[in-house]
Amino acid sequence: MNQLIISAATEGAAAVNPLVPNPWEMGVVLAGFAVLFFIVVKFVVPMFEKTFAERAEAIEGGIAKAEKAQAEASAALEEYKQQLTDARAEANRIREEARAEGAQILAELKEKAAAESARITAQAHVQIESERQAAVVSLRSEVGTLATTLAGRIVGESLSDDERAARVVDRFLADLENQNAGVAK
Amino acid sequence: MHLPAILPWGAHDGFSKQMLLVILSVVIIATFFMLAARKQQLVPGKLQFAGEMAYGFVRNSIAKDIIGGRDFMKYVPLLFTLFFFILVNNIYGAIPLIQLPSFSHVGGAYVLAAIVYITWIAIGVKKNGLRYFKLATVPSGVPVYILPIVIPIEIISNFLVRPVTHSLRLFATMLAGHLIVMIAGSGIEFLVMQENVLLKGTSVLVLAGAIAMYMLEALIMALQAYVFTLLTAIYIEGALHADSH
């Protein structure tokens, strides 16, 4: 059996050189390759490339959309921040104004009060002055009368006696007091 | 090296298993990618995702990375077709009952290498005119007195040896893998049929070795498809940018 195998092998090797091609096989490979190449060029590659392009576009479109949304969001945030700052500034301004106004009102009130008190003081002064004038006027007339009366009494009595003179003065004063008391009553 | 033909049955020349497998590979690849690419959904299903992964691998990892720039899209179909045509035909060798990598028959490898050879020379000539042959064989920056040695070497390596190695690399790895698996199978069969029990037992060792070789071959089948396509991309890139090399 061994010899059979060996003889078959040597016979085969002699008959066929493996480097010599079979032209029919070459033809089939060429034709098969050509057909496959045609299908690949015509259908497979364009379809895959189209899918790739569409996918890339979809992804890039998505990214662009996301970027736009983000830009919009940050713009809105910026706007809100701006508005918030404006509102704070406005509030501060209003507070400052109110404070200034309050201070002004207070100052006005103080001024008015001071004016009022000055006015009242001045009025009191005027009244006191007029009363004083009136008192002076009445005093002046009364003192003249009194002095005249007293002088008459004194002259009517004897002026030589000091004791008597003293009594006259005392009597005059007592009369004056009684007179005053009567007037008071 | 040739199996008896299917049509006419048993004839030496005729429609063989290898030819049937080549045609089948075209049907398999075309069907798979047409189905995968057809839906064109933005969010891919499983089939479309698998197709896109496979296509994207050739497109980006081979064509874009090697050729680069804006030019690479023109060569994606060629590289894509080459890669999957070779891959499927190689993987046949790892499928039980089929077990015939199509490129273990040298004709197919010659055809593909020739297609690539013609392609990159055509690209080089189209890009640079006839000056391309000077650019491809006279390296810049080499002293004049070395040129008589360098130019023949460049001519031989670029225009004569390149297509030969390109085709034989694929063919030889497939044939060798095929032979190893076949020889291991025959060896196991031979050892199992021996009278001596100890000798019979050694078939287990051969089986273990054969399984390891089978795994290695499966790797090489995929790897050779990649290598063939990668080299094609490198040749095309060299032809496109001959003036900067």
Chai-1 contact restraints between the chains, C-beta under 6 A:
chainA,res_idxA,chainB,res_idxB,connection_type,confidence,min_distance_angstrom,max_distance_angstrom,comment,restraint_id
A,V16,B,M1,contact,1.0,0.0,6.0,A-B,restraint_1
A,P18,B,M1,contact,1.0,0.0,6.0,A-B,restraint_2
A,L19,B,V106,contact,1.0,0.0,6.0,A-B,restraint_3
A,P21,B,V106,contact,1.0,0.0,6.0,A-B,restraint_4
A,P21,B,G107,contact,1.0,0.0,6.0,A-B,restraint_5
A,P21,B,Y110,contact,1.0,0.0,6.0,A-B,restraint_6
A,N22,B,G107,contact,1.0,0.0,6.0,A-B,restraint_7
A,E25,B,Q18,contact,1.0,0.0,6.0,A-B,restraint_8
A,E25,B,H105,contact,1.0,0.0,6.0,A-B,restraint_9
A,E25,B,G107,contact,1.0,0.0,6.0,A-B,restraint_10
A,M26,B,G107,contact,1.0,0.0,6.0,A-B,restraint_11
A,M26,B,V111,contact,1.0,0.0,6.0,A-B,restraint_12
A,V28,B,M19,contact,1.0,0.0,6.0,A-B,restraint_13
A,V28,B,V22,contact,1.0,0.0,6.0,A-B,restraint_14
A,V29,B,V22,contact,1.0,0.0,6.0,A-B,restraint_15
A,V29,B,G108,contact,1.0,0.0,6.0,A-B,restraint_16
A,V29,B,V111,contact,1.0,0.0,6.0,A-B,restraint_17
A,L30,B,V111,contact,1.0,0.0,6.0,A-B,restraint_18
A,G32,B,V22,contact,1.0,0.0,6.0,A-B,restraint_19
A,G32,B,I23,contact,1.0,0.0,6.0,A-B,restraint_20
A,G32,B,V26,contact,1.0,0.0,6.0,A-B,restraint_21
A,F33,B,F85,contact,1.0,0.0,6.0,A-B,restraint_22
A,V35,B,V26,contact,1.0,0.0,6.0,A-B,restraint_23
A,L36,B,V26,contact,1.0,0.0,6.0,A-B,restraint_24
A,L36,B,I29,contact,1.0,0.0,6.0,A-B,restraint_25
A,L36,B,T81,contact,1.0,0.0,6.0,A-B,restraint_26
A,L36,B,F85,contact,1.0,0.0,6.0,A-B,restraint_27
A,F37,B,T81,contact,1.0,0.0,6.0,A-B,restraint_28
A,I39,B,A30,contact,1.0,0.0,6.0,A-B,restraint_29
A,V40,B,P77,contact,1.0,0.0,6.0,A-B,restraint_30
A,V40,B,F80,contact,1.0,0.0,6.0,A-B,restraint_31
A,V40,B,T81,contact,1.0,0.0,6.0,A-B,restraint_32
A,V41,B,P77,contact,1.0,0.0,6.0,A-B,restraint_33
A,V44,B,F33,contact,1.0,0.0,6.0,A-B,restraint_34
A,V44,B,A37,contact,1.0,0.0,6.0,A-B,restraint_35
A,V45,B,P77,contact,1.0,0.0,6.0,A-B,restraint_36
A,M47,B,A37,contact,1.0,0.0,6.0,A-B,restraint_37
A,F48,B,A37,contact,1.0,0.0,6.0,A-B,restraint_38
A,F48,B,Y55,contact,1.0,0.0,6.0,A-B,restraint_39
A,T51,B,Q40,contact,1.0,0.0,6.0,A-B,restraint_40
A,R55,B,L42,contact,1.0,0.0,6.0,A-B,restraint_41
A,A58,B,L42,contact,1.0,0.0,6.0,A-B,restraint_42
